[in-house]
Amino acid sequence: MMTTIERPRTVGELRASGYKTLPVREEMRKNLIEKMRRGEEFFPGVYGYDETVIPHIVNAILAGQDIIFLGERGQAKSRIIRSLVSLLDDEMPVLAECEIPEDPFNPITRHGRDIIAEQGDDAPLEWLPRDQRYGEKLATPDITIADLIGEVDPIKVAEGKYLSDELTIHYGLVPRTNRGIFCINEMPDLAERIQVGLLNIMEERDVQIRGYRVRLPLDVYVVASANPEDYTNRGRIITPLKDRYGAQVRTHYPLQVEHEMEIMDAEHTPVPADFNVIVPDYMKEIIAEISRLARRSPDVNQRSGVSVRASIANYESMLANALRRAIMAKEEVVVPRVSDLPYVIPTLQGKVEFETVEEGREDQIVEKLIQGAVAAVFGRHFNIAELEPVVQRFKAGVSVEVGDMVPSNDYARLIKDVEGLEESIAPQSGSRTPGENAAAIEFLLEGLHLNKRLNKDRVGQRVQYRG
């Protein structure tokens, strides 16, 4: 890599250095191959796609194909697309003072050619960093040809140039991403006449503005994203444009609960650093399982999907209530527990769309999802038959009260009062701090209730478990 001092400053110096420009697809392919040989990660922060999505993306780039990413919301489409920038060179030389990034050896606009004709090897260069070689636009019905491709600039006309003169054109977003990557999010929402203009750029390599045709062999790697619902209902991609994309890559939600947990860990807003946070694995698993159950629930609109962002937001809400309890109880350790789960209800309601239901039933639907998640995770961590001694103590008349604002130290008495409880929670209580013990006790009691081994009653703001 050239240092700032070594970098050529003119076209002549660049030519003397032996620098060769590569088409953007070849540049991406070259850098991808180098990453593969070094064993580097292609898309940091993307989980669960190593054996499904990423191989298709790699093949498309190796083949030099434009890509459409098809998938529901919250499936990391935008993150993957923006990560493609890492496959570009660190910096790229372009002609200085040009409206679009121009290859110093082969400019494609009239302005660029004029600079080379007038200044030759003395024409000055700029070095463009890779992050400035990426352009993105969210497709909306009000997008115009001027936004994406360009428009006649009336000021340039007023200065005396003819309308037919290429120099009167003010270029849009796609030409300004020449020699880079351009993404259109939610492509089906783009009006068909705009898609036709985009097709001209991708296929015919020309720009047509106000009836004037300008030959402009742009070098742009064009990527698009689409939601399957929009793909078939709200709009469509015109067949010639869809045919121009070489690969359609279908994304998906995490196939394994561990992947969803990894995303939650990586993406959530952390608790303030002056608190020690311990999140039992089974509590993370419950949050992930809530989303997984919602994706199969007949009460949840599956066309709109249940984003991984729902899991992240639920996780943050659970942690927030655990933090509130720690502050009020003057505890330094934040440990979420089952009694914090009701506080994810408003969060999840804001993240999903329900099928037609009676007014007020949304709370019941989410509560049912939470109960199903707790029961499923409980079944993975406990053997009901081994908990029979605990159940017998409750049948003998023991009852306990728990709640989200009950201090963690208060649960120590339960361990003494309920024979066999300490041994039963041992595998789940981690380092056995008061907070971890409290979380493990609530998990065990709620699991026994959901398996119809204990009764459960609400007593004010608390919950009572009894035989």
C-alpha positions in Angstrom: 0.0 0.0 0.0 1.3 3.5 -0.9 1.9 6.0 1.9 0.6 9.5 1.7 4.1 10.7 0.7 4.6 8.1 -2.0 1.2 8.6 -3.6 1.4 10.0 -7.1 -0.1 13.5 -7.4 -0.5 13.7 -11.2 -1.5 11.4 -14.0 2.1 11.3 -15.2 3.4 10.2 -11.8 0.6 7.6 -11.6 1.6 6.2 -15.0 5.3 6.1 -14.0 4.5 4.2 -10.8 3.1 1.3 -12.9 -0.4 1.6 -11.3 -3.1 -0.2 -13.2 -6.8 0.4 -12.8 -9.1 -2.5 -12.5 -12.9 -2.6 -13.2 -14.7 -2.6 -9.8 -15.9 -6.2 -10.2 -12.3 -7.4 -10.8 -11.1 -5.3 -7.9 -13.7 -6.8 -5.5 -12.9 -10.3 -6.8 -9.1 -9.8 -6.3 -9.6 -8.5 -2.7 -12.1 -11.3 -1.9 -9.6 -14.0 -3.1 -6.9 -12.4 -0.9 -9.3 -12.5 2.1 -10.1 -16.1 1.4 -6.4 -17.1 1.2 -5.8 -15.3 4.5 -8.8 -16.9 6.1 -10.4 -13.6 7.1 -14.0 -13.1 8.0 -16.0 -11.6 5.1 -18.9 -10.0 7.0 -18.1 -9.3 10.7 -21.1 -9.0 12.9 -23.3 -11.2 10.7 -24.2 -14.5 12.4 -25.8 -17.7 11.2 -25.1 -17.3 7.4 -21.8 -19.1 7.1 -23.2 -22.2 5.5 -26.3 -20.7 3.8 -26.1 -17.1 2.6 -22.4 -16.2 2.5 -21.4 -19.0 0.0 -23.9 -17.6 -2.5 -22.6 -14.0 -2.0 -19.0 -15.2 -2.5 -19.9 -17.1 -5.6 -21.7 -14.1 -7.1 -18.7 -11.8 -6.5 -16.3 -14.4 -7.9 -18.6 -14.5 -11.0 -18.7 -10.7 -11.2 -22.5 -10.7 -10.8 -24.8 -7.9 -9.5 -26.9 -9.1 -6.6 -30.5 -8.8 -5.4 -30.9 -9.6 -1.7 -34.4 -11.0 -1.0 -35.6 -11.3 2.6 -37.8 -10.0 5.4 -36.9 -7.1 7.6 -34.2 -7.5 10.1 -32.2 -10.2 8.3 -29.0 -8.1 8.0 -29.4 -7.3 4.3 -28.2 -3.7 4.6 -25.4 -4.7 6.9 -24.1 -7.2 4.4 -24.4 -4.8 1.5 -22.5 -2.1 3.3 -19.9 -4.6 4.3 -19.1 -5.2 0.6 -17.1 -1.9 0.7 -14.4 -3.9 2.6 -13.7 -5.6 -0.8 -12.6 -2.4 -2.4 -9.1 -1.0 -2.3 -8.2 1.2 0.7 -7.9 4.2 -1.7 -8.3 4.8 -5.4 -6.9 7.6 -7.6 -9.4 9.8 -9.5 -9.1 12.9 -11.6 -9.3 16.0 -9.4 -12.2 18.5 -9.9 -14.4 16.1 -11.9 -18.1 15.8 -11.1 -18.0 12.0 -10.9 -15.0 9.7 -10.0 -13.0 9.4 -13.2 -10.4 6.8 -14.2 -7.2 9.0 -14.8 -6.2 6.8 -17.7 -9.7 6.5 -19.3 -12.1 9.3 -18.4 -15.7 8.7 -19.6 -17.2 12.2 -19.3 -16.7 15.2 -21.5 -15.2 17.2 -18.6 -12.8 14.4 -17.7 -11.6 14.1 -21.3 -11.1 17.8 -21.6 -8.9 17.9 -18.5 -6.7 15.2 -20.0 -6.6 16.9 -23.4 -5.6 20.3 -21.8 -3.2 19.2 -19.0 -2.1 15.7 -20.1 0.2 14.0 -17.6 0.1 17.2 -15.4 -3.6 16.6 -14.6 -3.9 16.5 -10.8 -5.2 13.5 -8.9 -7.3 12.9 -5.7 -7.2 9.7 -3.7 -10.7 8.5 -2.8 -11.1 6.3 0.3 -13.2 3.2 0.0 -16.0 4.5 2.2 -16.6 7.3 -0.3 -17.1 4.8 -3.1 -20.4 3.5 -1.7 -23.8 5.0 -2.5 -27.2 4.0 -1.2 -30.8 5.1 -1.8 -34.1 3.9 -0.3 -36.6 3.4 -3.1 -39.7 5.5 -2.6 -42.5 6.3 -5.2 -41.3 10.0 -5.4 -37.8 9.2 -6.6 -37.1 10.8 -10.0 -34.7 10.1 -12.9 -32.9 13.3 -11.7 -32.1 11.7 -8.3 -30.6 8.5 -9.7 -29.3 9.4 -13.1 -29.2 13.2 -13.6 -30.8 16.3 -14.9 -30.1 19.2 -17.2 -28.6 22.0 -15.0 -30.4 25.3 -15.9 -27.6 27.3 -14.5 -25.1 25.8 -16.9 -27.6 26.5 -19.7 -27.9 30.1 -18.6 -24.1 30.3 -18.8 -24.4 29.8 -22.6 -24.1 26.1 -23.1 -26.5 24.3 -25.5 -29.0 21.8 -24.1 -27.5 19.2 -26.3 -24.1 19.7 -24.7 -23.1 17.0 -22.3 -21.6 19.6 -20.0 -25.1 20.8 -19.1 -25.9 17.6 -17.2 -25.9 17.5 -13.4 -25.3 13.8 -12.6 -27.3 11.8 -10.1 -26.4 9.3 -7.5 -25.5 6.4 -9.7 -23.0 8.2 -11.9 -21.5 9.8 -8.8 -20.8 6.3 -7.6 -18.8 5.4 -10.7 -16.0 2.9 -9.9 -17.9 2.0 -6.7 -20.9 0.1 -5.2 -24.4 1.5 -5.4 -27.3 0.0 -3.5 -31.1 0.5 -3.9 -33.0 -0.6 -0.9 -36.6 -1.9 -1.4 -36.2 -2.0 -5.2 -39.9 -3.0 -5.9 -41.0 0.4 -4.6 -39.1 2.1 -7.4 -41.5 3.3 -10.2 -41.2 1.2 -13.3 -40.1 4.2 -15.5 -37.2 4.8 -13.1 -36.3 1.1 -13.3 -36.1 1.4 -17.1 -33.7 4.3 -16.6 -31.6 2.1 -14.3 -31.7 -0.7 -16.8 -30.2 1.6 -19.4 -27.2 2.3 -17.1 -26.7 -1.4 -16.2 -27.2 -2.9 -19.7 -26.9 -0.3 -22.4 -24.3 1.9 -20.5 -25.9 5.1 -21.6 -27.7 7.9 -19.9 -30.9 9.5 -21.4 -31.9 12.8 -20.0 -34.6 15.0 -21.4 -34.4 13.1 -24.7 -30.6 13.5 -25.0 -28.6 10.4 -25.1 -25.2 10.5 -23.6 -22.9 7.4 -23.9 -21.6 6.9 -20.4 -19.9 3.5 -19.8 -20.2 3.6 -16.0 -18.3 1.1 -13.9 -20.7 0.5 -11.0 -21.5 -2.6 -9.0 -25.2 -2.4 -8.5 -26.8 -4.2 -5.5 -30.5 -4.2 -4.5 -32.6 -5.4 -1.6 -36.3 -6.4 -1.5 -38.8 -7.8 0.9 -40.7 -10.8 -0.4 -44.0 -9.1 0.6 -43.2 -6.0 -1.5 -41.8 -8.2 -4.2 -45.2 -9.6 -5.0 -47.7 -7.2 -3.6 -46.7 -3.5 -3.3 -44.6 -3.5 -6.5 -42.4 -5.5 -8.7 -39.1 -5.5 -10.4 -39.5 -5.2 -14.2 -38.4 -8.4 -15.9 -35.6 -7.0 -18.0 -34.0 -5.4 -14.9 -34.4 -8.5 -12.8 -32.8 -10.4 -15.6 -29.8 -8.1 -15.4 -29.0 -9.1 -11.9 -26.8 -12.2 -12.0 -27.7 -13.6 -8.5 -30.7 -13.5 -6.2 -29.6 -14.3 -2.6 -32.3 -15.3 -0.1 -31.6 -14.3 3.5 -33.3 -15.8 6.5 -33.8 -15.4 10.2 -31.4 -17.3 12.5 -31.8 -21.0 12.1 -30.4 -21.8 15.5 -31.2 -20.2 18.8 -27.5 -19.7 19.5 -27.1 -17.4 16.5 -30.0 -15.2 17.7 -28.3 -15.1 21.2 -25.0 -14.0 19.6 -26.8 -11.2 17.7 -28.5 -10.0 20.9 -25.1 -10.0 22.7 -23.4 -8.0 20.0 -26.1 -5.5 19.2 -27.9 -4.6 22.5 -27.4 -1.3 24.3 -25.2 -2.1 27.3 -26.0 -1.4 30.9 -23.9 1.5 32.4 -20.4 0.3 33.2 -20.6 1.0 36.9 -23.0 -2.1 37.3 -21.8 -5.7 37.1 -24.2 -7.5 34.6 -24.6 -11.2 34.7 -27.1 -12.6 32.3 -27.8 -16.4 32.7 -27.7 -18.2 29.4 -31.2 -19.5 29.9 -32.6 -16.0 30.1 -30.9 -15.1 26.8 -32.3 -18.3 25.4 -35.8 -17.4 26.5 -35.7 -14.0 24.8 -34.4 -15.7 21.6 -37.1 -18.4 21.8 -39.9 -15.7 22.1 -39.0 -14.4 18.7 -38.7 -17.9 17.3 -42.1 -18.8 18.5 -43.6 -15.6 17.2 -42.2 -16.5 13.7 -44.4 -19.6 13.8 -47.5 -18.1 15.6 -50.7 -18.0 13.6 -51.6 -14.8 15.6 -48.6 -12.9 14.2 -48.5 -11.6 10.7 -45.8 -13.7 9.1 -45.7 -11.6 5.9 -44.2 -8.7 7.8 -41.9 -11.0 9.7 -40.5 -10.9 13.2 -37.2 -9.1 13.0 -34.1 -10.0 15.0 -34.4 -6.4 16.2 -37.4 -7.6 18.2 -35.1 -10.0 20.1 -32.5 -7.2 20.6 -35.2 -4.8 21.9 -36.8 -7.5 24.2 -33.4 -8.2 25.6 -32.8 -4.5 26.3 -36.2 -4.2 28.0 -35.5 -7.2 30.2 -32.1 -5.8 31.2 -33.6 -2.4 31.9 -36.1 -3.8 34.4 -33.3 -5.8 36.1 -31.2 -2.6 36.3 -34.2 -0.7 37.8 -34.5 -3.4 40.5 -30.7 -3.2 41.2 -30.9 0.6 41.6 -34.0 0.5 43.9 -32.6 -2.4 46.0 -29.1 -0.8 46.1 -27.5 -3.9 44.5 -24.4 -3.7 42.4 -25.0 -6.8 40.3 -27.7 -6.8 37.6 -29.2 -10.2 37.0 -32.4 -10.5 34.9 -35.0 -13.1 35.9 -38.3 -14.5 34.8 -40.3 -11.8 36.7 -38.7 -9.3 34.3 -40.2 -10.9 31.2 -43.6 -9.1 31.4 -41.7 -5.9 30.6 -41.0 -7.2 27.1 -44.7 -7.2 26.2 -44.9 -3.5 25.1 -41.6 -3.9 23.3 -42.7 -6.9 21.3 -46.1 -5.3 20.5 -44.2 -2.4 18.8 -42.1 -4.8 16.7 -44.7 -7.2 15.2 -48.0 -7.0 13.4 -50.8 -9.1 14.7 -53.4 -10.8 12.6 -57.0 -9.5 13.0 -57.7 -10.0 16.7 -60.1 -8.6 19.2 -59.1 -5.3 20.9 -56.9 -6.0 23.9 -55.9 -9.5 22.9 -52.4 -8.5 21.9 -51.2 -8.7 25.6 -52.6 -12.3 25.8 -50.9 -13.3 22.6 -47.5 -12.0 23.8 -48.0 -13.5 27.3 -48.6 -16.9 25.6 -45.4 -16.5 23.6 -43.4 -15.8 26.7 -44.9 -18.8 28.5 -44.2 -21.0 25.6 -40.6 -19.8 25.5 -40.0 -20.4 29.2 -41.6 -23.9 29.0 -39.4 -24.8 25.9 -36.2 -23.6 27.5 -37.1 -25.1 30.9 -37.5 -28.5 29.1 -33.9 -28.2 27.7 -32.4 -27.5 31.1 -34.3 -29.6 33.6 -35.6 -33.1 34.0 -39.1 -32.9 35.6 -38.7 -36.3 37.3 -35.6 -35.1 39.1 -37.5 -32.2 40.6 -40.1 -34.4 42.4 -38.6 -33.7 45.9 -39.2 -30.0 45.4 -42.7 -30.6 44.2 -43.4 -32.7 47.2 -42.4 -29.9 49.6 -44.9 -27.6 47.9 -47.6 -30.3 48.2 -46.8 -30.5 51.9 -48.0 -26.9 52.3 -45.0 -24.7 51.3 -45.7 -21.6 49.3 -43.4 -18.8 48.2 -43.8 -15.3 46.8 -41.5 -13.8 44.2 -41.6 -10.5 42.2 -39.5 -8.3 40.0 -38.8 -5.8 42.8 -38.0 -8.4 45.4 -34.3 -8.0 46.4 -32.1 -10.8 45.5 -31.0 -11.5 49.1 -34.6 -12.3 50.0 -34.4 -15.5 48.0 -31.8 -17.0 50.3 -34.6 -17.8 52.7 -36.4 -19.9 50.0 -33.4 -22.1 49.6 -33.5 -22.9 53.3 -37.3 -23.4 53.4 -37.7 -25.7 50.4 -35.8 -28.9 50.7 -34.0 -30.0 47.5 -34.2 -26.5 46.0 -30.5 -25.7 46.4 -29.4 -28.9 44.6 -32.0 -28.4 41.9 -30.9 -24.9 40.9 -27.2 -25.6 41.2 -26.6 -26.3 37.5 -28.3 -23.0 36.6 -27.0 -20.6 39.3 -23.6 -20.0 37.9 -21.2 -18.5 40.4 -24.1 -18.6 42.9 -24.3 -14.9 43.7 -27.6 -13.9 45.3 -28.8 -12.5 41.9 -28.0 -15.7 40.1 -29.7 -17.8 42.8 -32.8 -15.6 42.6 -32.9 -16.0 38.8 -32.5 -19.7 38.9 -35.2 -20.1 41.6 -37.8 -18.1 39.5 -36.9 -20.1 36.4 -37.4 -23.4 38.2 -40.7 -22.3 39.8 -42.2 -20.9 36.6 -41.1 -24.0 34.7 -42.8 -26.3 37.2 -46.0 -24.2 37.0 -46.0 -24.3 33.2 -45.6 -28.1 33.5 -48.7 -28.2 35.8 -46.7 -29.2 38.8 -47.3 -26.0 40.8 -50.1 -23.5 41.1 -49.5 -19.8 40.5 -51.5 -16.8 41.9 -51.0 -13.1 41.6 -50.8 -11.3 45.0 -50.6 -7.6 44.3 -47.4 -6.9 42.5 -46.0 -10.3 43.4 -46.6 -13.9 42.3 -47.2 -16.8 44.7 -46.3 -20.4 43.9 -48.0 -23.2 45.9 -48.7 -26.9 45.7 
